[in-house]
Amino acid sequence: MKAHSAAAIDQFDLRRLPQDFYADPYPYYHALRTHAPVKALSDGGCLLTRYADVVAVYKDPAAFSSDKKAEFEPKYGRDSLLYAHHTTSLVFNDPPLHTRVRRLILGALTPRAIEAMEPALMQLVDRLLERMAAEGRVDLIEDFASAIPIEIIGNLLGVPPSERGPLRAWSLAILGALEPALTAQAHVSGNTALAEFLAYLEGLVNERRAHPGDAERDVLTRLIRGESDGERLSHHELLHQCVFLLNAGHETTTNLIGNGLHALAQWPQEKARLLAQPELIRSAVEECLRFESSNQLGNRITTRETQVGGVRLPAGMPITLCIGAANRDPEQFPEPDCFDVGRQPNRHVAFGSGPHQCAGMHLARLEGRVAIGRFLARFPRYRLAGEPERGGRARFRGFLRIPCDVHGA
């Protein structure tokens, strides 16, 4: 692994990332932890790369707020749809909105409800595997990894199968606008995708109000009905939580599956180990989450003067939590740059930590176990069949394409 000097790290800025960062950010993360673990950024904020510091911030919501209004207004413009969405969605809010929405979503994602999804998930994965077996040469992202969460989230929201075509493109455009450096094109694409998605959701919500689904399984019906105590979301909040559910449930799970299959192909000894011991699939999925975290960056803002890692931070300071760096911190993970399908313990922060820990993490884990486990059992000799194409993003780490020969010919 290439090492970066203290001088090079002194120039590091999330808004002006070097091109090689997108292919492999980990040398930069290691150097940042060594030379500048609380790194000042050009926007007046700081970047945290140590595991202990990231966890400390996650677990102190009183001092570190998730509210993004002050940060996103100059980025998107107060009248833009991107501002309206990203300041309303669950992940970028504090209580009471965060508490209300999280409670409603978790009510439809109980362990029993998730367990009930497994047979249909296995059937979906097996259909995709059959199709890939017939093709031989496939794209692991388009033909497999991205197809699974689209169907799962589509089912949760009750989107008719024939209407799911635009969902992935909408999600990519909306999430692309969260990059630290927002281009004019990404700004336009994100707002356009939101306008189209919100227009679609108006019709979907109206139909569900007229014909409710099972609130124990249908997240949209549950969000519409609200809690038994009469607590309900406004129409604006409802629409934007639906957008959030697609984004949160689609892109990160696509990356989990794609990154996991890519890592196994790059680490043939670990692939052989998992084939010989399929009972390791649970720990293997946790290692996929740690080794190539789908979501690499999180954000907070200080509510008061405080300290992190011995450094004083003023009130109102934007904080970027580097999840990808925390999950490769040697203070927490022995040999952090080695992919180990049996790693124990593995207290990664791929799903965050504290009160904002990902509400859908158990569903994502199930999708990862079923998808990766059944793919590997069906295609034990699979190999990459060309150079994969990265997504070119700092916040969400994944691939746009992974050419693959499933038969290993």
Secondary structure, 3 states (H helix, E strand, C coil): CCCCCHHHHHCCCCCCCCHHHHHCCHHHHHHHHHHCCEEECCCCCEEECCHHHHHHHHCCCCCEECCCHHHHHHHHCCCCHHHHHHCCCHHHCCCCHHHHHHHHHHHHCCHHHHHHHHHHHHHHHHHHHHHHHHHCEEECHHHHHCHHHHHHHHHHHCCCHHHCCCHHHHHHHHHHCCCCCCCHHHHHHHHHHHHHHHHHHHHHHHHHHHCCCCCCCCHHHHHHHCCCCCCCCCHHHHHHHHHHHHHHHHHHHHHHHHHHHHHHHHCHHHHHHHHHCHHHHHHHHHHHHHHCCCECEEEEEECCCEEECCEEECCCCEEEEEHHHHCCCCCCCCCCCCCCCCCCCCCCCCCCCHHHCCCCHHHHHHHHHHHHHHHHHHCCCCEECCCCEECCCCCECCEEECEEECCCC
